[in-house]
Amino acid sequence: AGRLAETLASEHKGPDDGERQRVLAEQTAAARELAAKSARIAAVTEQRDQLDRRRELLEAERKRKLAEAREKKKPDLDKDEDGDTYMCSPADSPTSGLNRSQSSPNLANSGLPCSDEEVLVPSFDRSTKPTKLAPSSDQRARDFEPFWEDVGCGRTGLKNLGNTCYMNSIVQCLNNTSILVAYFCNGQYRDHVNRRNNCTR
């Protein structure tokens, strides 16, 4: 009976030990896999930190080089390239000079031959200005009520010759020039009128 009990106990113990060993092996494999994943995560984190540090160093180097380039490009505010003083500090003079634009060429240093001829300045005759004054704005009736209407596309270019602000400003500037006044008053403009244009007939 004792032997039978031991045999039965050993038979019952066998499957339990095998199950325990299988579970233990699974736990060991899971622990190894977890350790491998942790090692991979640590390696990736370390690599990312190294890349961040390298990026910060490159950014600092780029900013330093940019500052050096700006310092080299910065013009001397007191001297021009030909040595002439054109801007003074407020402590030196009560009035400050004008700073020459960097896009404006320095004609003194351009090497081009300077002409000794006198520059011709157009003469102006102020007596040709109209003496009639514009009517006072107080005499006009003003209506400040809103006006709702669909506004179409405006005309541009050659289609807008009668309402071109630029052309009008040019004509206003040339209006009192003596040569232009004589050109129109003496009838010289007739020699330059295009009489073959079908649109003006």
ABEGO torsion letter per residue (X at the ends): XAAAAAAAAAAAAAAAAAAAAAAAAAAAAAAAAAAAAAAAAAAAAAAAAAAAAAAAAAAAAAAAAAAAAAAAABBBAABBAAGBBABBBAAABABBBBBBBAABBBAAAAGBBBBABBBBBBBBBAAABBABBBBBAAABBBBABBBBBBBBBBBBEAAAAAABAAAAAAAAAAAABAAAAAAAAAGAAAAABBAABAAAX
